[in-house]
C-alpha cells in the first residue's frame, strides 16, 4: 500500500513446533487437491490404483 520498493517477506518456523505441523498439513492438503482435480478444476472421472494409494498416504 503505497510502497514503491520491493519488499521481501521471510517466514520463520521453529523446527518440531505446532506451526511446522500445521504448515506441513496445509502442503499435504494442497497436494491432495492437485491430485484430485485436473487442470480444468474438475474432478477426474477415473483414478488408478497408484493415485488412490498416494491420496491415502
PDB file with SEQRES, HELIX, SHEET and CRYST1 records, atoms N, CA, C and O in Angstrom:
SEQRES   1 A   57  UNK UNK UNK UNK UNK UNK UNK UNK UNK UNK UNK UNK UNK          
SEQRES   2 A   57  UNK UNK UNK UNK UNK UNK UNK UNK UNK UNK UNK UNK UNK          
SEQRES   3 A   57  UNK UNK UNK UNK UNK UNK UNK UNK UNK UNK UNK UNK UNK          
SEQRES   4 A   57  UNK UNK UNK UNK UNK UNK UNK UNK UNK UNK UNK UNK UNK          
SEQRES   5 A   57  UNK UNK UNK UNK UNK                                          
HELIX    1 AA1 UNK A   18  UNK A   36  1                                  19    
HELIX    2 AA2 UNK A   49  UNK A   56  1                                   8    
CRYST1    1.000    1.000    1.000  90.00  90.00  90.00 P 1           1          
ATOM      1  N   UNK A   1       0.837  -1.169   0.000  1.00  0.00           N  
ATOM      2  CA  UNK A   1       0.000   0.000   0.000  1.00  0.00           C  
ATOM      3  C   UNK A   1       0.885   1.236   0.000  1.00  0.00           C  
ATOM      4  O   UNK A   1       1.310   1.703   1.057  1.00  0.00           O  
ATOM      5  N   UNK A   2       1.154   1.750  -1.153  1.00  0.00           N  
ATOM      6  CA  UNK A   2       1.967   2.937  -1.259  1.00  0.00           C  
ATOM      7  C   UNK A   2       3.460   2.654  -1.270  1.00  0.00           C  
ATOM      8  O   UNK A   2       4.257   3.577  -1.441  1.00  0.00           O  
ATOM      9  N   UNK A   3       3.855   1.406  -1.093  1.00  0.00           N  
ATOM     10  CA  UNK A   3       5.276   1.046  -1.090  1.00  0.00           C  
ATOM     11  C   UNK A   3       5.792   1.019  -2.517  1.00  0.00           C  
ATOM     12  O   UNK A   3       5.186   0.381  -3.378  1.00  0.00           O  
ATOM     13  N   UNK A   4       6.897   1.697  -2.785  1.00  0.00           N  
ATOM     14  CA  UNK A   4       7.446   1.768  -4.135  1.00  0.00           C  
ATOM     15  C   UNK A   4       8.625   0.825  -4.334  1.00  0.00           C  
ATOM     16  O   UNK A   4       8.999   0.531  -5.470  1.00  0.00           O  
ATOM     17  N   UNK A   5       9.205   0.356  -3.257  1.00  0.00           N  
ATOM     18  CA  UNK A   5      10.346  -0.549  -3.333  1.00  0.00           C  
ATOM     19  C   UNK A   5       9.886  -1.989  -3.103  1.00  0.00           C  
ATOM     20  O   UNK A   5       8.860  -2.240  -2.471  1.00  0.00           O  
ATOM     21  N   UNK A   6      10.664  -2.916  -3.627  1.00  0.00           N  
ATOM     22  CA  UNK A   6      10.369  -4.327  -3.418  1.00  0.00           C  
ATOM     23  C   UNK A   6      10.508  -4.677  -1.946  1.00  0.00           C  
ATOM     24  O   UNK A   6      11.471  -4.280  -1.289  1.00  0.00           O  
ATOM     25  N   UNK A   7       9.546  -5.417  -1.442  1.00  0.00           N  
ATOM     26  CA  UNK A   7       9.551  -5.830  -0.044  1.00  0.00           C  
ATOM     27  C   UNK A   7       9.741  -7.344  -0.001  1.00  0.00           C  
ATOM     28  O   UNK A   7       9.036  -8.081  -0.689  1.00  0.00           O  
ATOM     29  N   UNK A   8      10.681  -7.799   0.797  1.00  0.00           N  
ATOM     30  CA  UNK A   8      10.904  -9.233   0.971  1.00  0.00           C  
ATOM     31  C   UNK A   8      10.309  -9.661   2.303  1.00  0.00           C  
ATOM     32  O   UNK A   8      10.473  -8.990   3.322  1.00  0.00           O  
ATOM     33  N   UNK A   9       9.624 -10.778   2.272  1.00  0.00           N  
ATOM     34  CA  UNK A   9       8.999 -11.302   3.483  1.00  0.00           C  
ATOM     35  C   UNK A   9       9.597 -12.674   3.767  1.00  0.00           C  
ATOM     36  O   UNK A   9       9.678 -13.520   2.876  1.00  0.00           O  
ATOM     37  N   UNK A  10      10.008 -12.886   4.989  1.00  0.00           N  
ATOM     38  CA  UNK A  10      10.564 -14.165   5.406  1.00  0.00           C  
ATOM     39  C   UNK A  10       9.658 -14.754   6.473  1.00  0.00           C  
ATOM     40  O   UNK A  10       9.263 -14.073   7.419  1.00  0.00           O  
ATOM     41  N   UNK A  11       9.338 -16.020   6.309  1.00  0.00           N  
ATOM     42  CA  UNK A  11       8.538 -16.696   7.318  1.00  0.00           C  
ATOM     43  C   UNK A  11       9.446 -17.669   8.055  1.00  0.00           C  
ATOM     44  O   UNK A  11       9.988 -18.598   7.457  1.00  0.00           O  
ATOM     45  N   UNK A  12       9.606 -17.455   9.332  1.00  0.00           N  
ATOM     46  CA  UNK A  12      10.470 -18.311  10.136  1.00  0.00           C  
ATOM     47  C   UNK A  12       9.597 -19.220  10.989  1.00  0.00           C  
ATOM     48  O   UNK A  12       8.699 -18.772  11.701  1.00  0.00           O  
ATOM     49  N   UNK A  13       9.892 -20.516  10.892  1.00  0.00           N  
ATOM     50  CA  UNK A  13       9.118 -21.509  11.623  1.00  0.00           C  
ATOM     51  C   UNK A  13      10.078 -22.353  12.453  1.00  0.00           C  
ATOM     52  O   UNK A  13      11.092 -22.836  11.949  1.00  0.00           O  
ATOM     53  N   UNK A  14       9.753 -22.522  13.705  1.00  0.00           N  
ATOM     54  CA  UNK A  14      10.579 -23.323  14.597  1.00  0.00           C  
ATOM     55  C   UNK A  14      10.412 -24.803  14.282  1.00  0.00           C  
ATOM     56  O   UNK A  14       9.295 -25.294  14.119  1.00  0.00           O  
ATOM     57  N   UNK A  15      11.532 -25.504  14.201  1.00  0.00           N  
ATOM     58  CA  UNK A  15      11.512 -26.932  13.910  1.00  0.00           C  
ATOM     59  C   UNK A  15      10.783 -27.689  15.018  1.00  0.00           C  
ATOM     60  O   UNK A  15      10.920 -27.361  16.197  1.00  0.00           O  
ATOM     61  N   UNK A  16      10.004 -28.706  14.629  1.00  0.00           N  
ATOM     62  CA  UNK A  16       9.251 -29.569  15.554  1.00  0.00           C  
ATOM     63  C   UNK A  16       8.216 -28.802  16.377  1.00  0.00           C  
ATOM     64  O   UNK A  16       7.943 -29.161  17.523  1.00  0.00           O  
ATOM     65  N   UNK A  17       7.647 -27.757  15.800  1.00  0.00           N  
ATOM     66  CA  UNK A  17       6.627 -26.979  16.501  1.00  0.00           C  
ATOM     67  C   UNK A  17       5.247 -27.284  15.914  1.00  0.00           C  
ATOM     68  O   UNK A  17       5.130 -27.911  14.861  1.00  0.00           O  
ATOM     69  N   UNK A  18       4.225 -26.835  16.605  1.00  0.00           N  
ATOM     70  CA  UNK A  18       2.858 -26.990  16.106  1.00  0.00           C  
ATOM     71  C   UNK A  18       2.711 -26.260  14.776  1.00  0.00           C  
ATOM     72  O   UNK A  18       2.070 -26.763  13.853  1.00  0.00           O  
ATOM     73  N   UNK A  19       3.307 -25.079  14.682  1.00  0.00           N  
ATOM     74  CA  UNK A  19       3.223 -24.292  13.451  1.00  0.00           C  
ATOM     75  C   UNK A  19       3.806 -25.067  12.269  1.00  0.00           C  
ATOM     76  O   UNK A  19       3.246 -25.038  11.173  1.00  0.00           O  
ATOM     77  N   UNK A  20       4.918 -25.753  12.482  1.00  0.00           N  
ATOM     78  CA  UNK A  20       5.529 -26.545  11.418  1.00  0.00           C  
ATOM     79  C   UNK A  20       4.593 -27.676  10.991  1.00  0.00           C  
ATOM     80  O   UNK A  20       4.475 -27.969   9.801  1.00  0.00           O  
ATOM     81  N   UNK A  21       3.933 -28.305  11.951  1.00  0.00           N  
ATOM     82  CA  UNK A  21       2.991 -29.385  11.638  1.00  0.00           C  
ATOM     83  C   UNK A  21       1.787 -28.860  10.865  1.00  0.00           C  
ATOM     84  O   UNK A  21       1.302 -29.524   9.949  1.00  0.00           O  
ATOM     85  N   UNK A  22       1.305 -27.682  11.222  1.00  0.00           N  
ATOM     86  CA  UNK A  22       0.168 -27.080  10.519  1.00  0.00           C  
ATOM     87  C   UNK A  22       0.551 -26.750   9.085  1.00  0.00           C  
ATOM     88  O   UNK A  22      -0.226 -27.009   8.165  1.00  0.00           O  
ATOM     89  N   UNK A  23       1.726 -26.189   8.881  1.00  0.00           N  
ATOM     90  CA  UNK A  23       2.191 -25.855   7.533  1.00  0.00           C  
ATOM     91  C   UNK A  23       2.347 -27.126   6.702  1.00  0.00           C  
ATOM     92  O   UNK A  23       1.984 -27.152   5.526  1.00  0.00           O  
ATOM     93  N   UNK A  24       2.885 -28.171   7.311  1.00  0.00           N  
ATOM     94  CA  UNK A  24       3.034 -29.452   6.621  1.00  0.00           C  
ATOM     95  C   UNK A  24       1.670 -29.993   6.204  1.00  0.00           C  
ATOM     96  O   UNK A  24       1.513 -30.482   5.085  1.00  0.00           O  
ATOM     97  N   UNK A  25       0.695 -29.911   7.086  1.00  0.00           N  
ATOM     98  CA  UNK A  25      -0.658 -30.368   6.777  1.00  0.00           C  
ATOM     99  C   UNK A  25      -1.263 -29.550   5.644  1.00  0.00           C  
ATOM    100  O   UNK A  25      -1.937 -30.105   4.775  1.00  0.00           O  
ATOM    101  N   UNK A  26      -1.035 -28.243   5.639  1.00  0.00           N  
ATOM    102  CA  UNK A  26      -1.528 -27.388   4.560  1.00  0.00           C  
ATOM    103  C   UNK A  26      -0.938 -27.808   3.221  1.00  0.00           C  
ATOM    104  O   UNK A  26      -1.647 -27.850   2.216  1.00  0.00           O  
ATOM    105  N   UNK A  27       0.357 -28.120   3.202  1.00  0.00           N  
ATOM    106  CA  UNK A  27       1.006 -28.557   1.967  1.00  0.00           C  
ATOM    107  C   UNK A  27       0.431 -29.895   1.492  1.00  0.00           C  
ATOM    108  O   UNK A  27       0.206 -30.089   0.298  1.00  0.00           O  
ATOM    109  N   UNK A  28       0.196 -30.807   2.426  1.00  0.00           N  
ATOM    110  CA  UNK A  28      -0.377 -32.106   2.066  1.00  0.00           C  
ATOM    111  C   UNK A  28      -1.776 -31.939   1.480  1.00  0.00           C  
ATOM    112  O   UNK A  28      -2.125 -32.601   0.503  1.00  0.00           O  
ATOM    113  N   UNK A  29      -2.576 -31.054   2.074  1.00  0.00           N  
ATOM    114  CA  UNK A  29      -3.929 -30.821   1.566  1.00  0.00           C  
ATOM    115  C   UNK A  29      -3.896 -30.172   0.188  1.00  0.00           C  
ATOM    116  O   UNK A  29      -4.717 -30.498  -0.669  1.00  0.00           O  
ATOM    117  N   UNK A  30      -2.963 -29.264  -0.032  1.00  0.00           N  
ATOM    118  CA  UNK A  30      -2.832 -28.633  -1.349  1.00  0.00           C  
ATOM    119  C   UNK A  30      -2.425 -29.670  -2.389  1.00  0.00           C  
ATOM    120  O   UNK A  30      -2.941 -29.665  -3.507  1.00  0.00           O  
ATOM    121  N   UNK A  31      -1.498 -30.563  -2.023  1.00  0.00           N  
ATOM    122  CA  UNK A  31      -1.092 -31.632  -2.934  1.00  0.00           C  
ATOM    123  C   UNK A  31      -2.259 -32.563  -3.230  1.00  0.00           C  
ATOM    124  O   UNK A  31      -2.434 -33.000  -4.367  1.00  0.00           O  
ATOM    125  N   UNK A  32      -3.052 -32.865  -2.221  1.00  0.00           N  
ATOM    126  CA  UNK A  32      -4.221 -33.715  -2.398  1.00  0.00           C  
ATOM    127  C   UNK A  32      -5.206 -33.076  -3.368  1.00  0.00           C  
ATOM    128  O   UNK A  32      -5.755 -33.758  -4.234  1.00  0.00           O  
ATOM    129  N   UNK A  33      -5.433 -31.784  -3.233  1.00  0.00           N  
ATOM    130  CA  UNK A  33      -6.339 -31.078  -4.142  1.00  0.00           C  
ATOM    131  C   UNK A  33      -5.816 -31.132  -5.572  1.00  0.00           C  
ATOM    132  O   UNK A  33      -6.600 -31.287  -6.508  1.00  0.00           O  
ATOM    133  N   UNK A  34      -4.499 -31.005  -5.755  1.00  0.00           N  
ATOM    134  CA  UNK A  34      -3.914 -31.082  -7.098  1.00  0.00           C  
ATOM    135  C   UNK A  34      -4.099 -32.467  -7.697  1.00  0.00           C  
ATOM    136  O   UNK A  34      -4.352 -32.600  -8.895  1.00  0.00           O  
ATOM    137  N   UNK A  35      -3.974 -33.504  -6.864  1.00  0.00           N  
ATOM    138  CA  UNK A  35      -4.135 -34.870  -7.350  1.00  0.00           C  
ATOM    139  C   UNK A  35      -5.582 -35.130  -7.756  1.00  0.00           C  
ATOM    140  O   UNK A  35      -5.846 -35.722  -8.803  1.00  0.00           O  
ATOM    141  N   UNK A  36      -6.507 -34.685  -6.926  1.00  0.00           N  
ATOM    142  CA  UNK A  36      -7.921 -34.964  -7.173  1.00  0.00           C  
ATOM    143  C   UNK A  36      -8.456 -34.171  -8.356  1.00  0.00           C  
ATOM    144  O   UNK A  36      -9.240 -34.688  -9.152  1.00  0.00           O  
ATOM    145  N   UNK A  37      -8.037 -32.928  -8.472  1.00  0.00           N  
ATOM    146  CA  UNK A  37      -8.548 -32.071  -9.538  1.00  0.00           C  
ATOM    147  C   UNK A  37      -7.561 -32.015 -10.687  1.00  0.00           C  
ATOM    148  O   UNK A  37      -6.348 -31.972 -10.480  1.00  0.00           O  
ATOM    149  N   UNK A  38      -8.093 -32.016 -11.903  1.00  0.00           N  
ATOM    150  CA  UNK A  38      -7.209 -31.876 -13.059  1.00  0.00           C  
ATOM    151  C   UNK A  38      -7.019 -30.398 -13.371  1.00  0.00           C  
ATOM    152  O   UNK A  38      -7.413 -29.548 -12.572  1.00  0.00           O  
ATOM    153  N   UNK A  39      -6.427 -30.074 -14.508  1.00  0.00           N  
ATOM    154  CA  UNK A  39      -6.115 -28.686 -14.870  1.00  0.00           C  
ATOM    155  C   UNK A  39      -7.348 -27.804 -15.012  1.00  0.00           C  
ATOM    156  O   UNK A  39      -7.257 -26.590 -14.832  1.00  0.00           O  
ATOM    157  N   UNK A  40      -8.494 -28.390 -15.329  1.00  0.00           N  
ATOM    158  CA  UNK A  40      -9.715 -27.602 -15.512  1.00  0.00           C  
ATOM    159  C   UNK A  40     -10.452 -27.361 -14.203  1.00  0.00           C  
ATOM    160  O   UNK A  40     -11.475 -26.676 -14.181  1.00  0.00           O  
ATOM    161  N   UNK A  41      -9.944 -27.914 -13.122  1.00  0.00           N  
ATOM    162  CA  UNK A  41     -10.620 -27.750 -11.846  1.00  0.00           C  
ATOM    163  C   UNK A  41     -11.757 -28.728 -11.660  1.00  0.00           C  
ATOM    164  O   UNK A  41     -12.545 -28.592 -10.724  1.00  0.00           O  
ATOM    165  N   UNK A  42     -11.853 -29.718 -12.542  1.00  0.00           N  
ATOM    166  CA  UNK A  42     -12.916 -30.712 -12.459  1.00  0.00           C  
ATOM    167  C   UNK A  42     -12.327 -32.006 -11.908  1.00  0.00           C  
ATOM    168  O   UNK A  42     -11.176 -32.343 -12.186  1.00  0.00           O  
ATOM    169  N   UNK A  43     -13.110 -32.712 -11.141  1.00  0.00           N  
ATOM    170  CA  UNK A  43     -12.643 -33.983 -10.589  1.00  0.00           C  
ATOM    171  C   UNK A  43     -12.426 -34.985 -11.711  1.00  0.00           C  
ATOM    172  O   UNK A  43     -13.181 -35.022 -12.682  1.00  0.00           O  
ATOM    173  N   UNK A  44     -11.396 -35.788 -11.567  1.00  0.00           N  
ATOM    174  CA  UNK A  44     -11.112 -36.803 -12.571  1.00  0.00           C  
ATOM    175  C   UNK A  44     -12.183 -37.882 -12.517  1.00  0.00           C  
ATOM    176  O   UNK A  44     -12.629 -38.274 -11.439  1.00  0.00           O  
ATOM    177  N   UNK A  45     -12.592 -38.359 -13.692  1.00  0.00           N  
ATOM    178  CA  UNK A  45     -13.637 -39.373 -13.771  1.00  0.00           C  
ATOM    179  C   UNK A  45     -13.123 -40.723 -13.279  1.00  0.00           C  
ATOM    180  O   UNK A  45     -13.862 -41.465 -12.634  1.00  0.00           O  
ATOM    181  N   UNK A  46     -11.879 -41.045 -13.573  1.00  0.00           N  
ATOM    182  CA  UNK A  46     -11.315 -42.321 -13.142  1.00  0.00           C  
ATOM    183  C   UNK A  46     -10.001 -42.068 -12.414  1.00  0.00           C  
ATOM    184  O   UNK A  46      -9.340 -41.050 -12.616  1.00  0.00           O  
ATOM    185  N   UNK A  47      -9.651 -43.009 -11.577  1.00  0.00           N  
ATOM    186  CA  UNK A  47      -8.413 -42.872 -10.827  1.00  0.00           C  
ATOM    187  C   UNK A  47      -7.753 -44.244 -10.762  1.00  0.00           C  
ATOM    188  O   UNK A  47      -8.407 -45.241 -10.457  1.00  0.00           O  
ATOM    189  N   UNK A  48      -6.467 -44.289 -11.048  1.00  0.00           N  
ATOM    190  CA  UNK A  48      -5.787 -45.577 -10.996  1.00  0.00           C  
ATOM    191  C   UNK A  48      -5.369 -45.906  -9.562  1.00  0.00           C  
ATOM    192  O   UNK A  48      -5.461 -45.066  -8.667  1.00  0.00           O  
ATOM    193  N   UNK A  49      -4.918 -47.120  -9.366  1.00  0.00           N  
ATOM    194  CA  UNK A  49      -4.569 -47.611  -8.032  1.00  0.00           C  
ATOM    195  C   UNK A  49      -3.472 -46.773  -7.383  1.00  0.00           C  
ATOM    196  O   UNK A  49      -3.548 -46.461  -6.194  1.00  0.00           O  
ATOM    197  N   UNK A  50      -2.445 -46.406  -8.165  1.00  0.00           N  
ATOM    198  CA  UNK A  50      -1.334 -45.638  -7.617  1.00  0.00           C  
ATOM    199  C   UNK A  50      -1.791 -44.268  -7.125  1.00  0.00           C  
ATOM    200  O   UNK A  50      -1.361 -43.807  -6.067  1.00  0.00           O  
ATOM    201  N   UNK A  51      -2.659 -43.624  -7.892  1.00  0.00           N  
ATOM    202  CA  UNK A  51      -3.167 -42.308  -7.488  1.00  0.00           C  
ATOM    203  C   UNK A  51      -3.967 -42.410  -6.199  1.00  0.00           C  
ATOM    204  O   UNK A  51      -3.835 -41.573  -5.305  1.00  0.00           O  
ATOM    205  N   UNK A  52      -4.793 -43.438  -6.112  1.00  0.00           N  
ATOM    206  CA  UNK A  52      -5.607 -43.621  -4.914  1.00  0.00           C  
ATOM    207  C   UNK A  52      -4.729 -43.883  -3.690  1.00  0.00           C  
ATOM    208  O   UNK A  52      -4.976 -43.328  -2.619  1.00  0.00           O  
ATOM    209  N   UNK A  53      -3.712 -44.724  -3.843  1.00  0.00           N  
ATOM    210  CA  UNK A  53      -2.810 -45.006  -2.723  1.00  0.00           C  
ATOM    211  C   UNK A  53      -2.034 -43.767  -2.301  1.00  0.00           C  
ATOM    212  O   UNK A  53      -1.785 -43.566  -1.112  1.00  0.00           O  
ATOM    213  N   UNK A  54      -1.651 -42.933  -3.266  1.00  0.00           N  
ATOM    214  CA  UNK A  54      -0.929 -41.701  -2.948  1.00  0.00           C  
ATOM    215  C   UNK A  54      -1.808 -40.755  -2.134  1.00  0.00           C  
ATOM    216  O   UNK A  54      -1.332 -40.100  -1.207  1.00  0.00           O  
ATOM    217  N   UNK A  55      -3.086 -40.688  -2.482  1.00  0.00           N  
ATOM    218  CA  UNK A  55      -4.021 -39.829  -1.752  1.00  0.00           C  
ATOM    219  C   UNK A  55      -4.171 -40.307  -0.312  1.00  0.00           C  
ATOM    220  O   UNK A  55      -4.235 -39.501   0.616  1.00  0.00           O  
ATOM    221  N   UNK A  56      -4.226 -41.613  -0.136  1.00  0.00           N  
ATOM    222  CA  UNK A  56      -4.488 -42.174   1.185  1.00  0.00           C  
ATOM    223  C   UNK A  56      -3.273 -42.195   2.101  1.00  0.00           C  
ATOM    224  O   UNK A  56      -3.423 -42.467   3.292  1.00  0.00           O  
ATOM    225  N   UNK A  57      -2.080 -41.920   1.596  1.00  0.00           N  
ATOM    226  CA  UNK A  57      -0.868 -41.926   2.432  1.00  0.00           C  
ATOM    227  C   UNK A  57      -0.849 -40.774   3.394  1.00  0.00           C  
ATOM    228  O   UNK A  57       0.097 -40.632   4.169  1.00  0.00           O  
TER     229      UNK A  57                                                      
END                                                                             
